Amino acid sequence: MLHNRVRWLSRGEVLKRFAACLGEVKTFMSSKGLTFPELEQPEWLEKLHFMVDMTANLNTLNTTLQGRGGTALHMLEEVLAFERKLTVLARDLQRGTLSHFPSLREFKQGHKLINSEYLQSAITTMQASFGKRFREFREEKNTLSFPVTPLNIDPSLLNVTAFAGVSQPDLELELADIADKDMWVSKFKRLTEDLEDVARQKATLAQNHKWSDIENLPRPDKLVFETWNAIPDTYMNMKTYAFGVLSIFGSTYVCEQLFSTMNYIKNKHRSRLTDESLQSCVKMRVTSYSPDLQTLCAEVQEQKSH
């Protein structure tokens, strides 16, 4: 299948290295008798260096959206933050400082002027595209925030019609009832603290490029699920609504990871692989369950010799 072809090379990194080695590329092309007029055109090269910087920003966004346990709210917050960053980038181009465009800034040093108006329009177009694509999600930010901060949201702003079995009047009464129950309110405060701690650790590990350690951090969605599982069923409308929001997929990362896992399992060195064994191998690879091997071994009765 085409979808399970894993391309490990980042296009953004390839583009960055191409721009960095542009002189060597020209020399190599010349030695082969090949000519590409674009490589000598300042207008084309300006767009190339601009694309290098913008692709790097998009790659950073893409990295923050990857990984297990990300909720739809987390994804939306990252996209909204990127939209604000686009405004900063456009302002940087307008001023001509190019603080956030290292590749383009280096290009400008050798060519003095750049067509900042055209590049600004490209960022504006991208910003408009983001706004259009995520418009519906932006309108439902209160709904997506409910599982984490249910007591800070006006229930009249929630989209109840999207989830079957939830009564708007009963939901409002349950929110009013739980608001002064310190035992349950403290759980949501603790949840916020735990999510902040995980986000802080993740940022530190990412800064130090310790990607494998990030996988060992508690998953945000699991922390939210555990909190709501502890809430009694007397608040069933709240729980149904929260679980409904949590069931929304934040991204297709897990699905794409599954295809990558299948590629790893279905390699040429396997002599035998049935559908049943493939399914078992995939389950073992993608599950987050960790069995207590010591307890399991202790429960097994040792076989006595006869």
N, C-alpha and C positions, 0 to 999 in steps of 0.2 A: 504494500500500500504506500502511496505517496506520503501520507501524513506521518508515517513512522520513520521517515528518513531524517535522522538527527544530524543537523548541520552545526558542528561545534564551533566553527569559525564565526566570529562576530563580524558582521558587515561593517559596523562602525569602526572596529579596530583595524580592519583591512584598509578602509578608506583613510584612516589616520596615518597608517604606515605608508600608503601610497603617496600621500602628500609629503611626508617626511623624506621619502626617498625619490622625490620627483627628479632631481638632478641625475641620479643613477639610472632612473627609468629612461630618461631622454638619451643618455649615453648608450644604454643597451639597445634601445630602438634604432638608434643611428647605426650601431654596429651591424644590425640585421637588415639595414636598408629600408626600414619602415618609418613612415612619417605620419604624424597626426597633428594637423595645424592647431587643434584646440590647445595643445600643450604649450603653445607660444602666444596664445591670445590672453591678454590681461583680464578681459571681461569673463572668460570661461574659468580662468584660474581663481579669480576672486570668488566666484560661485562655488568652486571646489573647496576652498578653504573655509568659506562660510558653512558649507554642508558638513565639513569635518567637525566643526564646533557644535552645530545644532544636533548632529547625530550623536555626539558624545552626551549631550544633555538628555536626549531621548533614551539612550542606553542606561543612563542613571535612573530615569523614571522606570524603565522596564525592570531594572534590578530590584527596585523597591517593591514592585508589584509581584515579584516571584516569591516562591516559598510556600510551604504548607501553613495552614492555620490562619491565613489572612481573611478577614471578614469583608463583606461588601462595603461597609463603612470605611474601613482602612483604605480600600482601593479608591473610593471616592475622594477621601481626604488627600491622598497623594496626587490625584489628577487635578483637583482644585488648586493645590499648592503649586503644581507645575504651570497651570494657567496664570497664576500670579507671577511666577518667575518669567514667563514670556513677556509680561509687561516690563519687567526690569531689564530684560535683554533688549527690547525695542528701545527703551530709554537710553541704554548704554550705546546703542548704535547711533541714536540721534545726537548724543553728546560727542561722539567720535572718540571716546576714551578706549573702547573695546576691551574693558577690563575682564569681561566674561567670554571673550573670543580670542584665545591665545594664538590659534592658527591664523586667523584673519589679521590679527595685530602684527604678526611676523611678516605676513604678505604685504601689509600696508607700508612697512618700513622700507621696502624695496620699490614700491610703486606710488607712494605718497598719497594719492587720492583713491577713495573707493566710492561706489555708488550706494551710499547709505540709504537713500530713499527707496531704492528697489529692494534692498535687503530688509528694511523695515516693513515693507508691504508683504514680504514673504512671511515674516513672523506674525503680522496681523492676520493674514489668511489662515495660518496654522492655529492661531488663537480662536478665530471664529469657527474653525472646523471642530476644535475641541469643545467649544461651547455648544455647538449644535449636536454633536454626538452624545454628550453627557448631560444634555438639558433635562431629560426626564429624571435622571438620577439626582441631579442637583435639587430638583423640586421635592424629592422624597428624602432629603437628608434627615429630617426629623424622624421619619419612619426607620431609617437605617440606624439611627443613634439610639433607638429605644432599648435594645438589649443591654447596652452599657450604662446609659443614664436615663432610666425610665421615669425617675422622680423629678427630673429637671425639664420635662417636656409637657407642653400644653396638649392634653389628649384630643382637643378639637382639631389639632394640626396633623393628626395621624391618619394615614390611609387605611381604614379598617376594612373597606370593601375588598381589598386584595387578598384577605385571609378568611377562608370559610370557618364558621364556628365561633367567631369572635363578635360579641355584642358590644356596640359602642357605649350604651348606657351602663352595662355591667362593668365594662373596662374602666369607665370613669369612676364608678363607685369603689372598685378594687384599688385604684390608684390613690383615691382619697383615704381609704381605710389603712393602707400600708404606710402612708406618709409619716405617721407619728409612731410607728412600731420600731423602736430602736434596734431590736434584735435583727430585723430584716433589712432595715436601712443601712446598718453597719456592714452587711454583706456586700451591698453595692459600692460602698465606700472602699471596702477592702479590695473589691474587684478592680476599681479604678487605680488603686495603688499598685496592685499586681501587674496590671497592663502597662502602667508607666515604668515599672521596674524592668519588665521584659523589653520594652521599647528602648530604654536606656542601655541595657546590656547589648541589644542587637546593634545599636548605633556604634557602640564602642568596638565590638567585634568586627563589624563591617569596615570601620576605619582602619583596623589592623589587618584586614583581609583574612580573617579567621572564619572562612565560610562554613567549614565543617562543624565548628563549635556553635554556630547559629542554629543548626539543626537540632542541637541538644537542649535548646531553650524551651521552656513551656510554651505550648501553642496557645495563642490568644483565644481562638474559638473554643478550645477545650476549657479554658478558665471561665469563659462566659457560660458555657453549657453547665459546668459544675455549680456555678452560682445559682442558676435558674433551677437546676434539679433540687437544690436545697430549699427552695421556696415552696411552702405547702400548697396543696391543690385547691385550697380555698380561694386562691388567686388564679384560677384556671384560665380566665380570659387573658390575663397578663402573660401567663406562661405560654399559652397557645400563640399569642401574638409574637412573643419574643422568639420562640422556636421557629415560627414561620419566617421571620426576618433572617434568622441564622441559616435557614435552609437555602437562601439565595447564594448562588456561587459567586464568589468575588472575582475569580479568574478561571481560565482553563489550564492553569499550571499543572494541577494533579493529573488531568487527562493527558496532557502532553508528556508528563513524566512517565505515565503508564506505557505509552508507546516506546519511549526510550528504554524502559525496563524490558519490554518484550524483545527489542532488538538485542539487548545484552544477553537475554536468556536463549533466544533462538540463534545461536551462533553455529558455525560450521564444525565445531569440535564435539558437538553432541551427537552421539550415535543413535539415540532413541528419545523421542519427545512426542507424547500423545497430548490430546486436548486436555485430558484430565490432569496430567502432570504439569502442563504449562499453566493451567489455572491455579494449581497449588503453588507453583513457584512464584507466580505473580502475586498471589495473596501474601506469601511470606515476605516478599520484597517490599510491598507497599504498606503493609500494616504497621501501625505504631505500637502494637501490643508487645510487651516484653514479659515473657513467662518467668515465674520464679522457679528456676531450675532446681535449686536446693530443696525447696519444699516438695516439688514433684518427685524428686529422687528419694526423698525421705519417706514418701507415702508408698513407694513401690516396695513390695515385700521381696526380700532377697531370696533367690532360688537356692534351695538346699540340695547338696549332692546326695545321690542315692547310693 
